[in-house]
Amino acid sequence: MAVSLKLLFMKRSILTLVFIGAAMGACLTVQSHDIITTAITWDREISRIVYERCASCHHEDGDSFPLMTYALARPWAVAIKEEVLSRRMPPWGAVKGFGDFRNDQALTQEQLEIITSWVEGGVPEGDPKDLPPAPVFSAAPPNEQTDGGIVVSGELKLDQAFKLDGLIPQRAPESESLQITASFPDGSTEPLLWLYEYKPAHRHSFLFRTPIDLPPGTVIRGVPTGSSVVLLPVPPPPPSPLESR
């Protein structure tokens, strides 16, 4: 009888351990899947932000790892949120508020909130029918026009009027910071561009929302000797249909 009771106890103990193990396994299985708490999806909202603001670098054969599909972007979701919230991505490269630029690629506050909600809400994929067409990329980088521009290296005083459309870094060391201003003859100062921890690999133009009139005698400051930027003129208007005939 004692042996039978002992065997019964052992069987119950084994069954209990098996039950506990199965329950823990079930819990782990549930925890391995994200709990979805947001209506924002990759296919509807996030892909459009990525295609518009990130894909120029983050595509196959691009300058950085690809993020063109949900499967590629999903492992990077938390890192994406951290990078965009810190304003390290997209790599605009200039301090916001120092100059007003029409080609600013930085994400809007609304876009930052959408990405944050997506990541913290379980990174749902969504419905493939909501996906927008994927962008197409040229093998050649866009040609930055500098015709008629003025190269600035060191302090430069303009001897004639110049209508400034923007600036483009021509030469600057890695991680260089340049605070470029225009000092007018009347004593006022216009902030032009504040490059911060500049990355030559991300070189691009900075185009003002409204062109700036620089009168004769304007002094451009903030570009150290050894570095250089190009002052870009306002491009001429396209020819009218009558002129092109």
N, C-alpha and C positions, 0 to 999 in steps of 0.2 A: 504493500500500500504506500509506504514512504517513497519507494522508487517511482511509482505511478504519479504521485503528487509532484515529485521533483521533475519528472518529464513534462507534465502538464504546465508547470511553472516556466520551464525553459521554452516550451513552444509558444506560450503567451508572450514571453519576453522577446522572442524572435519576431513574432508578428507585430508587436509594438514598435520594435526598431524598424521593421520594414515600412510600417505605416508612417512613422516619423520621417524616414528617409524619403518616402514618396511625397509627403507633404512639403518637405523642404525643397525637393526638386521642382514641384509645381510652383512654389513661390519664386524660385530662381527663374523659372521659365517666364512667369508673368512679369518679373522685374526686368528681364532682358528686352522686353518690348516697351517702346515709349507709350506713355499715357497721353492721348491726344486731348488737349484742352483749348485748341484754337481752330478757327475756321480758315486761317491763312494757310495756303499750300504752296508747294514748290511750283506746281504746274500753272497755277493762276497768278500769284503775286511775285514770288521770289525769283522765278526764272526771268521775268521781265526786268527786274532790277539788275540781275546778274548780266543779262544780255546787253543791257544799255550801258552799265557803268563798270563792269568787271571783265567782260568777255574779250575785250580788245587785247588783254594780256593773258587771261586765263582760258585759252583754247588750245586745241591740239597744235603742236609746233609753235606755240606762242612763247612769250618771254617767261611765263610762269606755268605752274601745274594747271591742268584743265579743270574747269568747273561747269562744263556745258550741260551736264545731265544730273538728274537727282542722285544716281548711283555714285557719281564722281564728287558731288558737293556734300552729300550726307555725312561722310566721315569728318569733314572740315567744319561742320555747322557751328560748333562752339567757338572755334578759332575765327571763323568769319565774323561772328557777333563781336568778339573782343577786338578784332582789327578795325572794324568799321566804327565802333563806339569810341575807340581811341583816336580816330581820324587818321590812322596810318594807311588805310585803304578806303577808297582808291587813292593811289599815290599822287595827289595834287601837287605837293611839294612846296606850298606857300602858306603863310599865315593868313587865315581868313580875317577879313575886316581891314586889311592893309592893302587898299586897292579893291576895285569892284570889277569882276571879270565875267564876261558873257559865256566863256567856255569852261567855267568852273565845273569840274566833274565830281566834286564832293557830294555825298548823299544828303538829301534833305532830312529834316527832323522826322517827317512822316515816314520816309523810307527806313530810317534807323529804327523807328518804333515797330514797323512791320517785320523787319528782320528779327528784332528782339522777341517779339510775340511768337514768331514761327519757331525759333530755337527753344524758347522756354515752354512752348505749348506742345512739344513732342515731335517737331519737324515732319509733319505729314507731307506725303507726296502729292496727293490729290488725284485728279482725273486727267489722263493724257490728252483728252479732247480740248482741255483748256490751255495747252501749251501754245505759245506764239511761235511763229517761224524762227528758226535759229539764224543768227546773223552770219553773213558770209564775209570772210576776211581775205584781203589781198596779200599776196606773198611779199610785195614791196611795201616798206613803210611810207606813210604819207609824206609828200614833199613840202617842207616848211619854206615858204617864200620869204626871202629877205631882201628882195630887190628894192633899192632906194633906201635901205635902212642905214642907220648910223651906228657904228661900233663904238662902244664905251668901255674903256679900260682905264681905271683911275678917274679922277675928277675931270668933267668935260663941260666947257661953257659953249653954248650954241651961239653961233654968229648970225643965224637967220631963223626965221620962224619955222616951226615944225609941227605938223598935226600928228599926234602920237596915237596909233591904233593899238599898240601893245609892245611887249618885250619878249625876247627869247634868249635864254642863256646860250652863249657860244662856247665858253670855256670856264669851268669852275671845278675845283677839287671835290672829291667825294666828301659828303657830309658838311660841305661849306654852308655858311649862313650869310646872306647878303641882304641888307636893308637899304633899298634904293629909293631915293627921293628926288624931286625936282624943286629947286629953290628959284622962285620967280624974282624978277628985278624989283618988284614992289615989296619984297621981304617976306611974302607968304611962301609956304611950303606945301607941296602936294605929295602924299605917299604914292609911290608907284608899285613897288613889288618887294616883298620880304620873303626871299627864299630861305627855307629852314631845312637844315640837314639835307642838302641837295644831293640827288642821285642822278648822275649823268645818264644812266641807263633809261631813266624816265624823262628824258629831255623832251620838252614840248613848249609851244608858245603860250603866252598869257595875254589874252586879248580883252581890252577894256570894254565894259558895257557901253560906255560913251567915250568917244575919242577925246583926247586932252590936247588943247591948244598950248603949245610951248612958244612963248614969244622970244625974240632975240635977247640974249643975255641970260637966259635960263641956265642954271648950273645943275648938272646931273651928278649926284653924290651917292656913295655907298658901294661902288664897284672897285675893289682893291686892284692895284696893279698886279698883273699875273692872271687875273680873271677878266672875263669880258661878257657883255650882253649886247644885243642888237636892239636899237630902238626901231620899231616897225612903223612905217608910214601908213596912213589910211590908203587902201588900194583904190585905184581909179574906178569909177562906175563902169559897168559893162556897156558896150556900145548899144545904141538903140537899134531897133530893127531896120530903120531907114539907113543908118550909118553902115550897117553890115552888108547892105546890098551892093 
